[in-house]
Structure formats: C-alpha cells, structure tokens
Amino acid sequence: MESLVNPHVLQITPYKPGKPVEDIQREFNLKKVVKLASNENMLPIPKNVREAISDEMSQVHFYPDSDNYYLRRRLADYNGLALDNVIVGAGSVEIIHMLIRTFLKPGEKVLTSEKTFSLYKSATTEIAGADAFVEAPMTPELCFDLQAIAARIDRHTKIIFITNPNNPTGTFIRAQAIREFIDRVADDKIVVLDNAYQEYVDDPDNYVTGMDEIGRGKNVVVLRTFSKVYGLAGLRVGYAMAKPEIMAILNRVKPPFNVTRIGQRAAMASLENEDYKNQSVRLNRKNKAKLFTRLQGLGLRVIPSQANFLLFFPPVDIQDLNQRLLRQGVIIRPMGGFGIPEAMRVTVGLEEENEFFLATLEKTLKEMSPI
Ligand SMILES: Cc1ncc(COP(=O)(O)O)c(C=O)c1O
C-alpha cells in the first residue's frame, strides 16, 4: 500500500488527541472518568447558546451559508475590522492547513518554536514534507525565543507561527517583543499569531492581539477559536483575521460549506454572552492558581501558565504514569507528541475534577518509583 501513498503522508506522526471519555469508560469498565486533556472549557455552554443551537435544528436539512456571512459580520464588528478581514474555519486547525496549502511554495519552509502545538508540524509535513518544517529552541523558562526564531529566518522561510500563550507550556510573550519581531520580518513572509488562548492572559495591556499590525498592512494572520473560552470545541469553529489581500487568496482554498449551520449560530450567540466568557476566565484563574500550588506541593516542577492548562514534570516513567491514571479514570495528556516526553499537561477543570485528578495523581506517584 505504501507505494500508492503521497510520500509526505508517510512522514507524518499522527496527531494523538486526548482520549475520549467513552473509550476509557469502556476499556477499563469505569463509571467515573475525568477528562482534562484537550484544554476545553469545562463549564457547560450558557442558555442563550443552547437555545440558538436548538433553534437552528429546524434548518439543518439545508446547507449552511458557505460564506459564513453573518458570523463574519459579527466577528468583524467585534474585533473592529471589516468583513473582508475575516475568514471562518472548521476550527482554527482547518485554517492552519489552509494557510500552509495556500502560501508554501515548493522549497519554502514553515518556522516556529520547538515544544509548541504539534499540528503545525504535522500539517506542514503532510503538505510539503518533513524537511519543510524548522523549529527554533525555547528559552530555559520554556518561552518562545523570538531571537532564536529570528536567527533561523532565511530566504526559504515563508510562514512563521507564534503561539501566545503557547500550548503546551502556557508561557507568554510580551507585547514589545512580538512587535519588534514583526517589524523585523521581511514583507515576503507571513507571521501567524495563534491566539487560541488570548482570553485567558493575565495582562491584556501587555498583549499583541494583532489588530494594530493588520491595520498597518503587515503580513500578519491572527488565529482565534471558539473551542476554548467560548466552550464550543465540539462544534468546530475558528477564525482568522488578516488584510483583505491575504483573505481573498485564502478564500480560494476554503472548502465550501466548511462550518455547519449549528456552529455558525452557536458562535454568533456566544459572542453575545460576555458573562459566560468572563465567568470562565475568572474561574480558570482561581482554579489554576490552586492547581499550581497543589502540584508544587507534590514536589513537582510546574510551569507558570497564562492559559487554561498547566505543564508539569512528574519524575517517573510518563507512559507508565499515564496508563495508571487512565485505569483510574483520569485522562490528561503526555507531552511526547509536543516534544516534551518528560512532561504532562493537565487542563484546568472544575473544582471537583481537579480534586479527583490531584488525589489520583498523588496516590499513583506514591506507588511508583522515581527515575
Ligand atoms: C495553540 C492552538 N491553536 C489552535 C488550536 C486548535 O483549535 P481549534 O479547536 O479551533 O481547531 C489549539 C487546540 O488545542 C491550540 O492549542
């Protein structure tokens, strides 16, 4: 079969998502399973979004609006931009694929940091082969090192992904550093600001949303998602913003009808509910602080995070620990696929979920021998 396959595809390490709760319940015959593995919002969506979803059900025998007009209109207003600055995707993951397919010519490269969202690598590999992907090292504090990235830019570099806050480290890049970086990058390259966790940052005044850069006509694409703070991971809605020239080209590769009717309606409704968003951010901040202290209390190294998850380093065999946790109904994420095989990432959950995770982790670590 391999001889039939596009050779780039054979180079891909498949993306391993967090295991679904149903799989673990079935596999280990468990009633209670807590999933803190995919950085979802653990608060159920608010009433107005549920109502919008129910209302849209009566229309699902019709295709959705392929242009995502009303959602784009709303997003443009929300972000202070125009309609032709916005494109909507089936999750921001779809837009990451679209960007690479659209802009990467043969021989050109994608550049980012090590220890970041693994999809940049798998998408580049699928579309252009593993050689088209370049990673710069991080700082010792596990932050994006924009100097190291800048040092790796050459004439082959086409797309640069900057993830802020970064997944899986949760670390944050200050506004001034990003602004200086963007101003240094030549006009024949595209800087993608992946702002999936933007809403969670502690100091919004020190954050580059990218709106100013788009306004100045820079080749900057900003990615946002409804999967995190808006609680719509299961509906797959993300969006990108950039100058109209970039969007016009991206629209050529956008698959028709890529976002469902229900996804579009739910996303619009969720933009109307700032209370849910603000409550989610406040709850995350409170629960994250507690989780951080408790993990440190177990003697573990934990990375301070400005997102809705924490990266920590258990001094034991990670695969073994992961299996033991799964057997007890705790799904978190081993970070081998993100280039940090000695770490695990836990999403900040509701109080009761965090307690179940912490109790199970503490007990399990006591049963294991340190390496
Ligand atoms: C940094 C980053 N970008 C993008 C995404 C993808 O989000 P979406 O659900 O919008 O495809 C994720 C999801 O975990 C992420 O962590």
The ligand as an SDF file (V2000), in Angstrom:
LIG
                    3D

 16 16  0  0  0  0  0  0  0  0999 V2000
   -2.3770   26.7400   20.0070 C   0  0  0  0  0  0  0  0  0  0  0  0
   -3.5950   26.1280   19.4160 C   0  0  0  0  0  0  0  0  0  0  0  0
   -4.0170   26.5400   18.2200 N   0  0  0  0  0  0  0  0  0  0  0  0
   -5.1000   26.0090   17.6470 C   0  0  0  0  0  0  0  0  0  0  0  0
   -5.8200   25.0210   18.2730 C   0  0  0  0  0  0  0  0  0  0  0  0
   -6.9710   24.4080   17.5460 C   0  0  0  0  0  0  0  0  0  0  0  0
   -8.1680   24.8200   17.9580 O   0  0  0  0  0  0  0  0  0  0  0  0
   -9.4990   24.5360   17.1210 P   0  0  0  0  0  0  0  0  0  0  0  0
  -10.3400   23.7360   18.0220 O   0  0  0  0  0  0  0  0  0  0  0  0
  -10.0150   25.9130   16.8320 O   0  0  0  0  0  0  0  0  0  0  0  0
   -9.1590   23.8150   15.8530 O   0  0  0  0  0  0  0  0  0  0  0  0
   -5.4320   24.5550   19.5120 C   0  0  0  0  0  0  0  0  0  0  0  0
   -6.1770   23.4720   20.1850 C   0  0  0  0  0  0  0  0  0  0  0  0
   -5.8230   22.9000   21.1450 O   0  0  0  0  0  0  0  0  0  0  0  0
   -4.2880   25.1240   20.1040 C   0  0  0  0  0  0  0  0  0  0  0  0
   -3.8580   24.7000   21.2860 O   0  0  0  0  0  0  0  0  0  0  0  0
  1  2  1  0
  2  3  1  0
  2 15  2  0
  3  4  2  0
  4  5  1  0
  5  6  1  0
  5 12  2  0
  6  7  1  0
  7  8  1  0
  8  9  2  0
  8 10  1  0
  8 11  1  0
 12 13  1  0
 12 15  1  0
 13 14  2  0
 15 16  1  0
M  END
$$$$
